[in-house]
Amino acid sequence: MTTVTPITRTEHDLIGDREIPVDAYWGVHTLRAQENFPITGITIGTSPFLVEALAAVKEAAAATNHELGLLDDDRYAAIRQACEEIRAGALHDEFVVDVMQGGAGTSTNMNANEVVANRALEILGHAKGDYAFLHPNEHVNLSQSTNDVYPTSVKIAIILATHALLEGMEDLEQSFARKAAEFHDVLKMGRTQLQDAVPMTLGQEFNTYAVMLAEDRSRLSEAVMMLHEINLGATAIGTQLNAPRGYVPLACEHLARLTGLPLVSATDLIEATQDCGAFVQLSGVLKRIAVKLSKICNDLRLLSSGPRAGFNEINLPAVQAGSSIMPGKVNPVIPEVVNQVCFQVIGMDVTVTMAAEGGQLQLNAFEPVICYSLSSGLWRMREAMRVLAHRCVDGITANEDLMRREVENSIGLVTALNPFIGYAAATEVAKEALMTGRGVAELVLEKGLLPAEQLAAILRPETLANLGPRS
C-alpha cells in the first residue's frame, strides 16, 4: 500500500478551517491576509529591519514572560532560538503579507507569531501547526497586543534604516568635501537668479553642498531620537490589560539589550499607543533632506550642461550612452535618478502626514503605510546618496580655463571694484562693457580709474572669492 505524503495541513481560526501548505511556517491568519491584501506585491519579508525588529520584540517578550513565571523553560528556549535565527536572517521569505494592509498591523504581527511558533515547534520536535504544544497567540504573543508589538517594531526598524541613511549622508558629504578641497582656488562666477553675480571658487560651491548635508545629518540624528520611546507592554490601548505587573520595564530592558538601542518606555502608554508625532517629525526631516539633495542635483545638471551650448563648467563622469538617436550624447543620469528618488520621498511625506492625521481615538490604524513610506524612503535615499557619491561626485572634473574666462569677461566683476572706483563709475564701466563686449579690467585701465598693480591685486582669486587660508 502506497503512503501519500500530505501537501497541506488544516488550521482553524475565527472564520473557519483552511488548508495551509504543509511546509509553510506561516499559518491561517497569514493566509487570510495574503488573500485580503494583494495590493503592492511587496511583502514585509523584503524589509529585513522590520522582520528582525519583530523577532527581537518576540524574543524580549518571551524573556520577560519567562522571568515572570508565565512561560516554561522549554517553550521559552524554543521561542528564543527561533527568534535568534530570524534575527540572523533565517525565514525572512516566510514573512509574506503585503506591506499595505488593513488592521493596524495585525496581519504583520500574526505572520510573525505563526513563523516563530512553527519554527519553535520544529525545535521542540513537533510538526508545524501542532499548536497544542506551542501556540502563536497563547505563547508567542503572550502579554502582547498588535497595538504595542507593531509600533515598537516599526520604530526599531525605522531607527535602523535611519542609521543606514546617516552613513550614506556622511559618505556623500565627504565626497563633496574632497571635491571642495580639490577645487579650492578654481575661480568661477557665482550666480543669483541665473544672472552673473560676483566671483567665487568652485571649491566654495562644492563645500556648500558638504555643509548642507552635515546640517541635515544633525537634524536627522535629532529626529530619530524621538523614536526610542516605545509602548511595549501597553497592549490593546495603553492600559496594560493582560500584561502582568512589572512587564513594561522588564520587556523594555530586554529589548534594549537585544537591539543595542537606548530604548525607554513611554511615560504615558495610552498617549504613546495612539500618537504618531515622532513619525511625522522624522518624515518632515527626511523631506527636508530630499528637497536639498534634489536642489544639489539640479545644480550639478545645470553646471555640467552643454558641452558646447550650456554652462559646461564641470564634467560629470560619463556612465552610459545618452541617446539611441544622437551619437556622442551623454546625459546626467545619476543626478536625474537621485532627483526622482527625492520627488518620491517628498510625496511620501504627504502620505505619512495624512496617515498620522487619519488616526482616531486610541489607535492609529494607518501605521502600515507610515512604516512602508518611511522605511522605503530612508532606504532609497541612502542608496541614491551612495550612487551619487561614487558614480558621480567622485569623478567630477572642472573646466578651469573656461570658468576663468567667464570671470574675466563678466560684468559681475565690476562689483569687486565698487569700493575702489565708486558705484557711479562702476555702473558706467559695466554699461560700456555690456554694450561693447570689452572686459571690465580693460576699461578700468583705459579710463585710468585704477593703476595696473592695484587692479591686479584686487582681481586675484584669493581677493575676489574672499578665500581664507586652508585649514
ABEGO torsion letter per residue (X at the ends): XBBBBBABBBBBBAAEBBBBBAABABBAAAAAAAAABBAAGBBAAABAAAAAAAAAAAAAAAAAAAAAGABBAAAAAAAAAAAAAAAAGBGAAABABBABBBGGGAAAAAAAAAAAAAAAAAAAGBBBGBAAABBAAAAAABGBBAAAAAAAAAAAAAAAAAAAAAAAAAAAAAAAAAAAAAAAABBBBBBBGGBBBBBBBAAAAAAAAAAAAAAAAAAAAAAAAAAABBABGAEAAGAGBGBBBGAAAAAAAAAAAAAGBBBBBBABAAAAAABAAAAAAAAAAAAAAAAAAAAAAAAAAAAABOAAABAGABBBBBABBABAABBGBBBBAAAAAAAAAAAAAAAAAAAAAAAAAABBEABBAAAAAAAAAAAAAAAAAAAAAAAAAAAAAAABBBBAAAAAAAAAABAAAAAAAAAAAEAAAAAAAAAAAAAAGBBAAAAAAAAGABBAAAAAAAABAAAAAGBBBBX
